[in-house]
Amino acid sequence: MRQDFLQLDTSVHQAVQRLEPDVGDIEAMRLMLTGGSVIDWHKAAFATLEDVDRHLALHLLDPHRPEHRRRLDVVFAEAATYVETYLGLRIPRDLREISDVREVFLIASDTRGFRRRQVLCCTILKLMHVMQHLEAADLRLRASISETRLLELAQARVAGAADRMRAEGVNLAAMYGSKKTRMSVVSKLLSKREDVATRIFDKLRYRVVVETQQDLPSALTWMVRHLFPCNQVVPGQCHNNLLDPTTLDQLLPEPLRVDLQALPPGHDADANRNAFSGRSFQMINIVVDLPVRVPDDALPVGWNPDDGDVVYVTMELQVVDAETARNNESGENAHAWYKRRQHEVVRQRLTRGAYVALPDGPAEE
């Protein structure tokens, strides 16, 4: 692991204090910074129904609307059936017939006393997460909607985020988005070792630049509260060599630190580093599946409201402080050098028919 992470000191920045991250926020941030998966969590972190409602709202679900409540009931029932049929675990009747699925989130978060119900509810939530993703993928295939329109819907969800972040205490220097051009996608596919059908994660991306490194946690806290649900972070696709996740517990009062889950063992900060970036390039890259609602005119024939109307658009968020952003645009880190290194690999691969090793430094003239 690289040792050039930002280390948070005990004098937490005022912007972070205003946001007052709780255990759930810290868990979500550590998930983003390590590229982990909620499937590996052993508990949730919801203290109140309001916390659950906020999380569901990021999934475009309102449990006070009958159709959305039915949707939650359907996914819960399917997950519970899987637990009993394939895992051989018995779910108590009162839990199987629970009237408000939001209570499952609270039980999954309560590790006091007898743990069996907590473990069952946590297991059910993980299955609900997977099943919702599967059904959303199926809906995306059947819906009459182009990728361009889906990207526009995702951009609409992010629109205005910069103003809201500043209004709520984030010391934001800049936030801007971009979409990869067709030729950039071609170059990226050809430069990868995998097949050309490899999934591209950054067709839609936003760069979030905060004033100082001490403002990074406040930006991350805001995003997991207001922009995307933390369970939609794409496992294994995040890269971070800027902020040390082991120091985030300093943002919590001492008594609450014991509630944090263990970090994934052996996390390598450079595991998902872009091979074409300069060696001193630093960034927090977060890849998320952003929920978007399919418009009525694009829903498939025979669509049932109980099946849900949400699909996911993959989006990359690049989070950095202003000074590091400037350093990332100079010397070997400059974007021009990045493209030259990438194009050199593409040229040699296409002309020589084999994947070649990257040069250690900037491409030669």
C-alpha positions in Angstrom: 0.0 0.0 0.0 1.3 3.5 -0.8 2.0 5.6 2.2 1.3 9.0 0.6 -2.3 9.1 1.7 -3.8 12.2 3.4 -3.8 11.5 7.1 -6.6 13.2 8.9 -5.5 14.9 12.1 -7.7 15.3 15.2 -8.6 18.9 14.4 -11.3 18.0 12.0 -12.1 20.7 9.5 -15.1 22.9 10.2 -16.9 21.8 7.1 -16.8 18.2 8.2 -18.1 19.2 11.6 -21.1 20.9 10.1 -22.0 17.7 8.3 -21.5 15.6 11.4 -21.0 12.2 9.7 -22.4 9.3 11.6 -21.4 5.6 11.6 -23.4 4.9 8.4 -21.6 7.8 6.6 -18.1 6.5 7.7 -19.0 3.0 6.7 -20.1 4.3 3.3 -17.0 6.4 2.8 -14.7 3.5 3.7 -16.6 1.3 1.2 -15.9 3.9 -1.5 -12.3 4.3 -0.6 -11.5 0.6 -0.6 -13.8 -0.6 -3.4 -15.5 -3.1 -1.1 -18.9 -4.6 -1.3 -21.9 -4.4 1.0 -22.3 -8.2 0.6 -19.4 -8.5 2.9 -20.9 -6.4 5.6 -22.2 -8.1 8.7 -24.6 -5.3 9.8 -26.4 -2.2 8.4 -26.2 1.2 10.0 -29.7 2.7 10.1 -30.7 4.3 13.4 -34.2 5.6 12.6 -36.9 5.2 10.0 -35.9 8.6 8.7 -32.5 7.2 7.9 -34.1 4.3 6.0 -36.4 6.8 4.1 -33.4 8.8 3.1 -31.6 5.7 1.8 -34.7 4.6 -0.1 -35.2 8.0 -1.6 -31.7 7.7 -3.2 -33.1 4.5 -4.9 -36.1 6.6 -6.1 -38.4 4.8 -3.7 -41.0 6.5 -1.4 -42.4 3.9 1.1 -45.4 6.2 1.6 -46.5 5.6 -2.0 -48.6 2.4 -2.3 -46.9 1.3 -5.5 -43.4 1.7 -4.0 -44.4 -0.1 -0.8 -45.6 -3.0 -2.9 -42.3 -3.0 -4.8 -40.4 -3.3 -1.5 -42.8 -6.1 -0.4 -42.2 -8.0 -3.6 -38.4 -7.8 -3.4 -38.5 -8.7 0.3 -40.7 -11.7 -0.2 -38.4 -13.0 -3.0 -35.3 -12.5 -0.8 -37.0 -14.3 2.2 -37.9 -17.2 -0.1 -34.3 -17.6 -1.2 -33.1 -17.6 2.4 -35.5 -20.4 3.4 -35.3 -22.4 0.2 -31.6 -22.3 -0.7 -29.9 -21.4 2.6 -32.1 -23.6 4.7 -32.7 -20.9 7.3 -36.0 -20.5 9.0 -37.5 -17.0 9.2 -39.8 -16.4 12.1 -43.4 -15.8 11.1 -43.6 -12.3 12.5 -40.6 -11.3 10.4 -41.8 -13.1 7.3 -45.1 -11.3 7.5 -43.7 -7.9 8.6 -46.0 -5.0 7.7 -43.3 -2.4 7.0 -40.2 -3.6 5.2 -38.4 -0.5 6.6 -38.2 -2.3 10.0 -35.9 -4.9 8.4 -33.3 -2.2 7.9 -33.5 -1.2 11.6 -33.3 -4.8 12.8 -30.3 -5.5 10.5 -28.6 -2.5 12.2 -29.2 -3.6 15.8 -26.4 -5.8 17.1 -27.4 -5.7 20.7 -28.5 -8.9 22.5 -29.6 -12.0 20.5 -28.2 -11.7 17.1 -30.1 -14.3 15.0 -32.8 -11.8 13.8 -30.2 -9.2 13.0 -28.2 -11.7 10.9 -31.3 -12.8 9.1 -32.4 -9.3 8.3 -28.9 -8.4 7.1 -28.9 -11.4 4.9 -32.3 -10.5 3.5 -31.1 -6.9 2.7 -28.1 -8.3 0.8 -30.4 -10.5 -1.3 -32.8 -7.6 -1.9 -29.8 -5.6 -3.2 -28.8 -8.3 -5.6 -32.4 -9.1 -6.8 -33.2 -5.4 -7.4 -30.1 -5.2 -9.5 -31.0 -8.2 -11.6 -34.6 -7.0 -12.2 -33.3 -3.5 -13.1 -30.9 -5.0 -15.6 -33.8 -7.0 -17.1 -35.9 -3.9 -17.3 -33.1 -2.0 -19.1 -32.9 -4.7 -21.7 -36.7 -4.6 -22.3 -37.3 -0.9 -22.1 -37.5 1.2 -25.3 -34.8 3.7 -24.3 -31.4 4.5 -25.7 -28.2 4.8 -23.8 -28.0 8.5 -24.7 -31.3 9.2 -23.1 -30.3 7.2 -20.0 -27.2 9.3 -19.7 -29.3 12.4 -20.0 -31.6 11.2 -17.2 -28.5 10.5 -15.0 -27.1 14.0 -15.7 -30.5 15.4 -14.7 -30.2 13.7 -11.3 -26.8 15.2 -10.7 -27.8 18.7 -12.0 -27.6 21.3 -9.3 -25.4 19.1 -7.0 -22.7 21.8 -6.8 -25.0 24.5 -5.5 -26.5 22.1 -3.0 -23.1 21.0 -1.7 -22.0 24.5 -1.2 -25.3 25.5 0.5 -24.9 22.5 3.0 -21.3 23.3 4.1 -19.0 21.7 1.6 -16.0 23.9 0.6 -16.4 23.1 -3.1 -14.0 24.7 -5.6 -15.5 23.2 -8.7 -17.7 20.4 -10.0 -18.1 19.6 -13.7 -19.2 16.6 -15.8 -18.3 15.1 -19.1 -19.2 12.3 -21.4 -16.6 10.2 -23.2 -16.5 10.7 -27.0 -16.9 7.7 -29.3 -13.2 7.8 -30.2 -12.2 7.9 -26.6 -14.3 4.8 -25.9 -12.6 3.1 -28.9 -9.2 3.9 -27.5 -10.0 2.8 -24.0 -11.4 -0.6 -25.2 -8.4 -1.3 -27.4 -5.9 -0.3 -24.6 -7.4 -2.8 -22.1 -6.3 -6.4 -21.8 -9.8 -7.6 -21.7 -12.1 -8.2 -24.7 -13.4 -5.1 -26.5 -16.8 -5.7 -25.1 -15.5 -4.8 -21.7 -17.8 -2.6 -19.7 -16.8 1.0 -19.7 -17.4 2.6 -16.3 -16.7 6.3 -17.1 -18.8 7.2 -20.1 -20.4 9.6 -17.7 -18.1 11.2 -15.1 -18.0 14.1 -12.8 -15.0 15.7 -11.2 -15.5 17.1 -7.7 -12.8 19.5 -6.6 -12.8 20.7 -3.0 -10.7 23.6 -1.6 -8.4 21.6 0.7 -7.6 18.0 1.5 -9.3 18.4 4.8 -12.6 19.0 2.9 -12.5 15.6 1.2 -14.5 13.8 3.9 -17.3 16.4 3.9 -17.7 16.0 0.1 -17.9 12.2 0.4 -20.4 12.5 3.3 -22.6 14.7 1.3 -22.6 12.5 -1.8 -23.6 9.3 0.1 -26.4 11.2 1.8 -27.8 13.1 -1.2 -26.4 11.8 -4.5 -26.2 8.0 -4.6 -26.9 5.1 -2.3 -23.8 3.6 -0.9 -24.7 0.0 -1.8 -24.5 1.0 -5.4 -20.8 1.5 -5.3 -19.4 -0.9 -7.9 -17.1 -3.4 -6.0 -13.6 -3.7 -7.2 -13.7 -0.6 -9.5 -12.9 2.2 -7.1 -9.4 3.6 -6.8 -8.0 5.8 -4.0 -4.5 6.8 -3.2 -5.4 10.2 -1.7 -7.3 9.7 1.5 -6.4 7.0 4.1 -9.6 5.1 5.0 -8.2 3.9 8.3 -8.2 7.5 9.7 -11.9 8.2 9.0 -12.9 6.9 12.5 -11.4 10.2 13.8 -14.5 11.9 12.6 -16.7 10.0 15.1 -16.9 10.4 18.8 -14.8 7.8 20.6 -17.8 5.7 21.9 -19.2 5.2 18.3 -15.9 4.0 16.8 -16.5 0.5 18.3 -19.6 0.2 16.0 -17.5 0.3 12.8 -16.9 -2.8 10.8 -13.4 -4.0 10.1 -11.8 -2.8 6.9 -11.1 -5.3 4.1 -7.7 -7.0 4.9 -4.8 -6.4 2.6 -6.4 -3.4 0.8 -4.0 -2.2 -2.0 -4.5 1.5 -2.8 -3.1 1.0 -6.3 -4.9 -2.2 -7.2 -7.3 -0.4 -9.6 -4.9 2.4 -10.6 -5.2 3.4 -14.2 -2.1 2.1 -15.9 -1.7 5.1 -18.2 -1.7 7.7 -15.3 1.5 9.2 -14.1 3.2 7.6 -11.2 2.5 10.5 -8.8 -1.1 11.0 -10.0 -3.5 11.1 -7.0 -7.2 10.9 -7.0 -10.3 9.3 -5.4 -12.2 7.5 -8.2 -15.6 6.1 -7.3 -17.7 4.1 -9.7 -21.4 3.9 -8.9 -24.6 2.6 -10.4 -26.9 5.6 -10.2 -30.6 4.8 -10.1 -32.7 6.5 -12.7 -36.4 6.2 -13.4 -37.5 4.9 -16.8 -40.0 7.4 -18.4 -43.5 6.0 -18.9 -43.2 6.2 -22.7 -40.2 3.8 -22.6 -41.6 1.1 -20.3 -42.0 -2.3 -22.0 -45.4 -3.7 -23.1 -47.0 -5.5 -20.2 -45.0 -3.7 -17.6 -46.3 -4.3 -14.0 -45.7 -1.4 -11.5 -44.8 -4.0 -8.9 -41.8 -4.9 -11.0 -40.3 -1.4 -10.5 -39.4 1.3 -13.0 -35.8 2.0 -12.0 -32.6 1.1 -13.9 -29.0 1.9 -13.3 -26.5 4.1 -15.1 -22.9 3.6 -14.3 -21.1 6.9 -13.4 -17.6 7.7 -12.3 -16.9 10.4 -9.7 -13.4 11.8 -9.4 -12.9 13.5 -6.1 -9.8 15.6 -5.4 -8.6 18.8 -3.7 -7.5 21.9 -5.6 -3.8 21.6 -5.0 -3.6 17.9 -5.9 -5.7 18.7 -9.0 -3.1 21.2 -10.1 -0.3 18.7 -9.5 -2.2 16.1 -11.6 -2.0 18.4 -14.6 1.8 18.9 -14.7 4.7 16.8 -15.8 4.1 13.1 -16.4 0.6 13.4 -14.9 -0.7 15.8 -17.6 -3.6 14.5 -19.7 -1.6 14.8 -22.9 1.0 12.3 -21.6 -1.8 10.0 -20.5 -3.3 10.0 -24.0 0.1 9.5 -25.6 0.8 6.5 -23.4 -2.6 5.0 -24.1 -2.3 5.6 -27.9 1.1 4.0 -28.0 -0.2 0.8 -26.5 -3.2 0.9 -29.0 -0.8 1.5 -32.0 1.5 -1.4 -31.0 -1.4 -3.7 -30.2 -3.1 -3.1 -33.6 0.1 -3.2 -35.7 1.9 -6.0 -33.9 -1.0 -8.1 -32.7 0.0 -8.4 -29.1 -0.5 -6.5 -25.9 2.7 -4.7 -24.9 4.0 -3.4 -21.6 3.6 0.2 -20.8 6.6 2.5 -20.9 7.8 3.6 -17.4 7.7 7.3 -18.2 6.3 9.7 -20.8 6.2 8.5 -24.3 9.2 9.5 -26.4 8.9 12.2 -29.1 
